[in-house]
Amino acid sequence: MPPARVLGLALALLALPALARAEPSGGEPSGLTLDASLGGGGEMGLSHGKPGVLEIEAVVGYAFREQGLRPELALALGMAPDTNVGIRPGLRWSVPESPFQLRGALDAANARSSGWHWRWLLVGVAGELRVTSLFGFFGEVDTGVPLSSRFGVPLLLRAGASFRF
């Protein structure tokens, strides 16, 4: 399935619960989330090209607090190894009674001037420090499996802010 269709489908799926829900009760967040981060790292095992990765990632999600699950869609703007754009539909699970989260995502990008390709299947772990019920900071480590021989095994570190609406 082309990345543009995946993006449209993921956005529609993320919008449904937010549209179906009335105003949040008791001043609690509605479930809509936004994360923004700066990430860097590298790709191990490349046979050609530069292995460094530097990117900005924005993630929109909808948290189902009872299950601890959050489907999300990320947009990544890469500055290294070249200027590129990526999309990452994924799922995040919050470990109950802890500040930790597990993440899984598929990554499609136009990196390395080769057009749009599925690049990685990412898995990661994050830790979040909530400052208020609506705002916090987080750090995350992602790795995964390359989905194309043009890419290496990713190791990405990111830090950023998280918002709840």
C-alpha positions in Angstrom: 0.0 0.0 0.0 1.5 3.4 -0.9 2.6 5.6 2.0 0.1 8.3 1.1 -2.8 5.9 1.5 -1.4 4.6 4.8 -1.2 8.3 6.0 -4.8 9.0 4.9 -6.1 5.8 6.6 -4.2 6.4 9.8 -5.4 10.0 10.0 -9.0 8.9 9.6 -8.7 6.2 12.2 -7.1 8.6 14.7 -9.8 11.2 14.1 -12.8 8.9 14.7 -12.5 8.5 18.5 -11.8 12.3 19.0 -14.9 13.2 16.9 -17.1 10.7 18.7 -16.2 11.9 22.1 -18.0 14.9 23.7 -16.2 17.4 25.8 -13.9 15.9 28.4 -15.5 15.5 31.8 -13.9 16.8 35.0 -11.2 18.7 33.2 -9.3 15.5 32.2 -7.6 15.4 28.8 -9.7 14.0 26.0 -7.2 11.4 24.9 -5.7 13.4 22.0 -1.9 13.7 22.3 0.9 15.5 20.5 4.6 14.7 20.9 7.4 16.7 19.4 11.0 15.6 19.5 14.6 15.9 18.2 16.2 12.6 17.4 19.6 11.4 16.2 21.5 8.2 15.8 22.8 5.9 13.1 22.2 3.0 10.8 24.5 0.0 11.5 25.5 -2.4 8.7 25.2 0.0 5.7 27.2 -1.1 2.6 27.1 2.4 1.1 26.1 5.9 2.2 26.4 7.9 5.4 25.1 6.1 8.5 24.1 9.2 10.6 20.5 10.1 11.2 19.2 13.5 12.5 15.5 14.3 12.5 12.6 16.2 14.0 9.5 14.1 14.7 5.9 15.2 15.4 3.5 12.5 16.6 -0.3 12.8 16.8 -2.1 10.1 18.8 -5.2 9.1 20.7 -4.8 7.5 24.1 -7.2 4.8 25.3 -6.3 5.2 28.9 -8.2 2.1 30.2 -6.1 -0.2 27.9 -3.0 1.9 28.0 -2.9 1.9 24.2 -2.3 4.8 21.9 -2.5 4.5 18.1 -0.4 7.2 16.6 0.9 8.7 13.4 4.3 10.4 13.2 5.7 12.8 10.6 9.5 12.8 10.6 11.6 15.5 8.9 15.1 14.2 8.3 18.2 16.4 8.0 20.7 13.6 7.8 21.9 11.5 5.9 20.0 13.8 3.5 16.9 16.0 3.6 13.9 13.7 3.7 10.3 13.2 4.9 9.0 10.1 6.6 5.7 8.9 8.0 5.3 6.4 10.9 2.0 4.8 11.7 2.4 3.0 15.0 1.1 1.9 18.4 2.3 2.8 21.9 1.6 1.0 25.1 1.9 2.7 28.5 3.2 0.3 31.2 0.6 0.5 34.0 1.7 2.4 37.1 5.0 3.5 35.6 6.4 6.3 33.4 7.5 3.8 30.7 6.0 3.2 27.3 6.7 0.6 24.6 6.4 1.7 20.9 6.1 -0.1 17.6 5.9 1.7 14.2 6.4 1.2 10.5 8.6 3.8 8.9 8.3 5.0 5.2 10.5 7.7 3.9 12.0 9.2 0.8 15.6 9.1 2.2 18.7 8.5 0.1 17.0 10.0 -3.0 15.3 6.7 -3.8 11.7 7.7 -3.7 9.2 6.5 -1.1 10.1 3.1 0.5 9.2 1.3 3.7 12.5 1.8 5.6 12.2 0.2 9.0 10.0 -1.7 11.5 10.8 0.2 14.7 10.5 -0.9 18.3 11.3 1.3 21.2 11.1 2.2 24.8 10.3 5.6 26.3 10.3 7.2 29.7 8.1 10.2 30.4 8.2 12.8 33.1 4.8 14.4 33.5 5.0 18.0 34.7 1.2 18.5 34.7 -1.7 16.3 33.4 -1.4 18.2 30.1 2.4 18.6 29.6 5.6 16.5 30.1 9.0 15.6 28.8 10.2 12.3 27.4 13.2 10.4 26.2 13.1 7.4 23.8 15.3 4.8 22.3 14.2 3.1 19.0 15.8 0.3 17.1 14.4 -2.1 14.6 14.7 -4.1 11.4 15.4 -2.7 7.9 12.6 -3.4 5.4 14.8 -2.6 2.4 18.5 -3.5 1.7 19.2 0.2 1.1 18.9 0.9 4.8 20.8 -0.3 7.9 19.7 -1.3 11.4 18.5 1.9 13.1 19.5 3.1 16.5 17.7 6.3 17.3 17.7 8.4 20.5 15.2 11.2 20.9 14.1 13.7 23.5 11.1 16.0 23.4 7.9 17.3 24.9 4.5 15.7 25.1 1.1 17.4 25.2 -2.4 16.1 26.1 -5.6 17.8 25.0 
